[in-house]
Amino acid sequence: MSVEPDSPADWPAQSQPDARPLSLFSLWLTIGPEPRETMRRILDVNPTYQVVPLAMMYGITRALIVAARRNLADTMTPLELFGWIVVAGPLVAVVGIYGFSHVIRFYARWFGGQATPRQVRAAMVWGSSPTIWTLPIWLLQITLFGEMIFAAERPPEVLGGGWGAFYSGCEYGKAMLNIGAIYVALKCLGEAFGFSAWRALFAVLLALVTLLLLMIPILAVLPLA
């Protein structure tokens, strides 16, 4: 026969939400190794914390990636390239995250996920932290190599030797952080919706397919314009 505790002091302790003030630096220290625990703390204390600034920083990183992949320095002036990275990137990211969060939320419900739009946005933005961490690497590359990193001829081909190897090492570091961002983002979304990272992956894939299908008519009309 079980024995009930005699007094509240004997009752088992219940976990309470961590109400300590949020700190960007401390959250970034734990979002990688403990994505679910860190995301839960953000959701419990303030799901809107730093969402817009982080979304803008994420937009800058994505604009840098596009500029490098499409060799925009060969077709844009330095001022146009600067505007693309610093103005267009953050703007597109903020609008995109607000819109895409609703699409992911729609499909997450199919798998039993429950989260408010601002919780989904928080998970998307904080889950992209490893991608944002590539910004110092980008800044270092821009300082050392200038517009060359956005042109068709990159430092390894132009400079070679140690500088080329250093540039390649930076690229490897950014690639590893971007891969890590996928893991962290899925964990954060899973925590926000209350299900596994695998279900979060399926919801994201369905959302991406939906956006691609919506873009097909637009892409078909563009060549005719």
C-alpha positions in Angstrom: 0.0 0.0 0.0 1.4 3.4 -1.0 1.9 6.1 1.7 0.9 9.6 0.9 3.3 12.5 1.8 2.5 13.9 5.2 3.1 17.5 4.3 3.8 19.7 1.3 7.5 19.7 2.2 7.4 15.9 1.4 5.7 16.3 -2.0 7.9 15.8 -5.1 9.3 19.0 -6.5 7.6 20.2 -9.8 9.6 21.9 -12.4 8.8 25.6 -12.8 9.6 27.8 -15.9 12.9 29.6 -15.7 11.9 33.2 -15.1 15.4 34.6 -15.2 15.8 37.5 -17.7 16.8 36.4 -21.2 20.3 37.2 -22.4 21.3 36.9 -26.1 24.9 35.8 -25.2 23.8 33.1 -22.7 21.1 31.8 -25.1 23.6 31.5 -27.9 25.9 29.5 -25.7 23.2 26.9 -25.1 21.1 26.9 -28.3 23.6 24.6 -30.0 24.2 21.9 -27.4 20.7 22.2 -25.8 18.3 23.5 -28.5 15.1 22.1 -26.9 15.9 23.3 -23.4 16.9 26.7 -24.6 13.9 27.1 -26.9 11.6 26.1 -24.1 13.0 28.8 -21.9 12.6 31.4 -24.6 9.0 30.3 -25.2 8.2 30.4 -21.5 9.7 33.8 -20.7 9.3 35.9 -23.9 8.8 34.3 -27.3 9.2 37.7 -29.1 12.7 38.2 -27.6 15.1 39.5 -30.3 13.1 37.9 -33.0 13.1 40.8 -35.5 16.8 41.7 -35.0 17.9 38.1 -35.4 15.6 37.7 -38.4 17.4 40.8 -40.0 20.8 39.3 -39.2 19.7 36.0 -40.7 18.6 38.0 -43.8 22.0 39.5 -44.1 23.7 36.0 -44.1 21.3 34.7 -46.7 21.9 37.8 -48.9 25.6 37.2 -48.6 25.2 33.5 -49.6 23.1 34.5 -52.7 25.6 37.2 -53.6 28.5 34.7 -53.5 26.7 31.9 -55.3 25.4 34.2 -58.1 28.6 36.2 -58.5 26.7 39.4 -58.0 29.9 41.5 -57.9 30.3 40.9 -61.6 26.9 42.4 -62.4 26.3 45.0 -59.6 28.1 48.1 -58.5 29.5 48.1 -55.0 26.7 50.4 -53.9 24.1 48.0 -55.4 25.7 45.0 -53.8 25.8 46.8 -50.4 22.0 47.6 -50.8 21.3 44.0 -51.6 23.0 42.7 -48.6 22.2 45.3 -45.9 18.7 46.4 -47.1 17.0 43.8 -49.2 18.3 40.8 -47.3 16.9 41.8 -43.9 13.6 43.0 -45.4 13.0 39.8 -47.3 13.9 37.7 -44.3 11.6 39.5 -41.9 8.6 39.3 -44.3 9.5 35.7 -45.3 9.7 34.5 -41.7 6.3 36.1 -40.8 4.7 34.5 -43.9 6.4 31.1 -43.9 5.6 30.6 -40.2 1.9 30.4 -41.0 2.5 27.8 -43.7 4.6 25.6 -41.4 2.0 26.0 -38.6 -0.7 24.9 -41.0 1.1 21.6 -41.8 2.3 21.1 -38.3 -1.3 20.7 -37.2 -1.5 17.6 -39.4 1.0 16.0 -37.1 -0.6 17.2 -33.9 1.5 20.3 -33.4 0.2 23.2 -31.4 1.9 26.5 -31.3 1.0 30.2 -31.8 2.4 32.1 -34.8 4.8 34.1 -32.6 6.1 30.8 -31.0 6.7 29.5 -34.5 8.5 32.6 -35.5 10.7 32.4 -32.4 11.6 28.8 -33.2 12.4 29.6 -36.8 14.6 32.6 -35.9 16.4 31.1 -32.9 16.9 27.8 -34.8 18.8 29.7 -37.4 21.4 30.9 -34.9 24.3 28.8 -36.3 23.7 30.4 -39.7 23.9 33.9 -38.0 27.2 32.8 -36.4 28.7 32.8 -39.9 28.6 36.6 -40.0 32.0 37.1 -38.3 33.5 34.7 -40.9 31.9 36.7 -43.7 33.2 40.0 -42.3 36.7 38.5 -42.1 36.5 37.3 -45.7 35.2 40.7 -46.9 38.0 42.5 -45.0 40.7 40.3 -46.4 39.4 39.7 -49.9 36.9 42.4 -50.7 34.4 42.0 -53.5 36.5 39.0 -54.8 34.3 36.6 -52.7 31.3 37.7 -54.7 32.9 37.4 -58.1 33.3 34.4 -60.5 37.1 34.3 -59.8 37.5 33.5 -56.1 40.6 33.8 -53.9 41.7 30.1 -54.3 41.9 30.6 -58.1 43.4 34.1 -58.0 45.7 34.0 -54.9 46.4 30.4 -54.4 48.8 29.2 -51.7 48.2 30.0 -48.1 45.5 32.7 -48.7 43.6 30.3 -50.9 43.7 27.6 -48.3 42.6 30.1 -45.6 39.6 31.1 -47.8 38.7 27.5 -48.3 38.9 26.9 -44.6 36.5 29.7 -44.0 34.1 28.2 -46.5 34.3 24.9 -44.7 33.5 26.5 -41.4 30.5 28.3 -42.8 29.2 25.0 -44.3 29.4 23.2 -41.0 27.5 25.9 -39.2 24.8 26.0 -41.9 24.4 22.2 -41.6 24.2 22.6 -37.8 21.5 25.2 -38.3 19.2 22.6 -39.8 19.5 20.3 -36.8 19.0 23.2 -34.3 16.0 24.6 -36.3 14.2 21.3 -36.4 14.8 20.8 -32.7 13.5 24.3 -31.9 10.4 23.8 -34.1 9.7 20.4 -32.5 9.9 22.0 -29.1 7.5 24.8 -30.1 5.0 22.4 -31.6 5.3 19.8 -28.9 6.5 17.0 -31.1 9.6 15.3 -32.5 12.2 16.9 -34.8 11.2 14.4 -37.5 7.6 15.7 -37.5 9.0 19.2 -37.7 11.1 18.1 -40.8 8.0 16.8 -42.5 6.0 20.0 -41.8 8.9 22.1 -43.2 9.2 19.9 -46.3 5.5 20.2 -47.0 5.7 24.0 -46.5 8.6 24.2 -48.9 6.8 22.1 -51.6 3.8 24.4 -51.2 5.9 27.5 -51.8 7.6 25.9 -54.8 4.2 25.0 -56.3 3.0 28.6 -55.8 6.1 29.9 -57.5 5.8 27.8 -60.7 3.2 30.0 -62.3 5.3 33.1 -61.4 8.4 31.6 -62.9 6.5 30.6 -66.0 5.2 34.1 -66.6 8.6 35.9 -66.0 10.2 34.9 -69.3 7.2 36.3 -71.1 7.4 39.7 -69.4 
